[in-house]
Amino acid sequence: GDFNRRGAAQVLVRAGFEWHTRRVGRTHHVWSFDHVLSRGLPGAWRAGAVREALSASDHRAVWARFGAA
């Protein structure tokens, strides 16, 4: 999600969510506001961020693929 708040993902991690995009880096200027989290999904996953938004957004999009090795 697009949380627009620093620290929001850590609150969800404390509630038992897994933070898949923790290491994608900043997604808006110098902040990391965009995250993918889940709870209770079994299996492997991959996550990342789009390198360049091509003026489509002021944020870099994040993505996660579940069931991927």
C-alpha positions in Angstrom: 0.0 0.0 0.0 0.8 3.6 -0.3 1.1 4.5 3.4 2.4 8.1 3.1 3.7 7.7 6.6 7.0 6.7 8.0 6.9 3.8 10.4 3.5 2.4 9.3 4.9 -0.9 8.0 6.7 -1.5 11.3 3.3 -1.3 13.1 1.9 -4.0 10.9 5.1 -6.2 11.3 4.5 -6.1 15.1 0.9 -7.3 14.4 2.2 -10.4 12.6 2.5 -9.2 9.0 5.5 -10.1 6.8 7.0 -7.1 5.1 8.0 -8.2 1.6 9.3 -4.9 0.3 11.4 -3.9 3.4 14.6 -3.8 1.3 13.4 -2.0 -1.9 14.6 1.3 -0.6 13.0 4.7 -1.1 9.9 4.9 -3.2 9.2 8.7 -3.0 12.1 11.1 -2.9 14.0 10.2 0.3 11.2 8.2 2.0 10.0 4.6 1.7 6.2 5.0 1.8 5.1 2.2 -0.5 5.0 -1.3 0.8 3.6 -4.8 0.3 2.8 -6.8 3.4 0.9 -10.0 4.0 -0.1 -12.4 6.7 -0.8 -16.0 6.5 0.3 -16.6 2.9 2.4 -19.8 2.6 5.2 -20.4 0.1 7.9 -18.4 -1.5 7.7 -14.8 -2.7 9.7 -12.2 -4.6 9.4 -8.4 -4.3 10.9 -5.3 -5.8 10.2 -1.8 -7.1 9.9 -0.3 -10.5 13.1 1.6 -11.3 11.5 4.5 -13.2 7.9 5.7 -13.2 8.2 7.5 -16.5 6.1 10.4 -15.1 3.2 8.1 -14.4 3.5 8.8 -10.7 5.6 10.7 -8.2 6.2 7.3 -6.4 8.1 4.2 -7.6 5.7 1.3 -7.8 6.4 -1.7 -5.6 5.4 -5.3 -6.5 5.3 -8.7 -5.0 4.8 -12.1 -6.6 3.6 -14.9 -4.3 4.2 -18.6 -5.1 7.4 -17.7 -6.9 10.8 -19.2 -6.1 
